[in-house]
């Protein structure tokens, strides 16, 4: 019966352009808003109950073996690898109590801020993003990194704890890319732009300006519906 339910909800999500490998990995309390062409592999989603759902932007994906918890949003065009932990609570055991063991400290409830992932972010395999961290647009997180502090747009960070090694582009180009907000454009128009050359991309950007309109799915209590604001 569970397999039949999973298949049916996967089918409904697919009709909205969203791919979710296993609805059984999403906790009943979790609420997601996913834009068209976003997808979750074999990912555990355990979102603490709150008023605002987790939003996942178009053309973003999270690969299998990953876990999602204290995350507010994942932008568009994000590439998130295998075995990534998104929104790890730093205090999920009570270090200020007599014992950190949950067998005797069972009334403890961790409290933390939610992390955010910007647009066009690449997070490599086996990364841990701590709760409360903000990852800027265009950032790159190297494999096995543990991110404990905010990452600015287009920075590349590696290590444990993660440190900045360089920026992807000169500051002037970064400013222009952020100002362009290219991820808000219709996907068909993006195909006309030279993504292999930043300056040419920015020069041609004013020629295309159609805003993107994506179908959006709401996943709540493991059930899929059309999202309406």
Helices and strands as residue ranges (DSSP letters): H 2-15, E 19-20, G 23-25, E 31-35, E 39-40, E 44-45, E 54-56, E 61-62, E 67-68, E 71-74, E 79-80, E 85-88, E 115-117, E 122-123, E 128-130, E 134-135, E 140-141, E 146-147, E 155-158, E 163-167, H 171-180, G 182-184, H 187-190, H 198-205, E 216-220, E 223-226
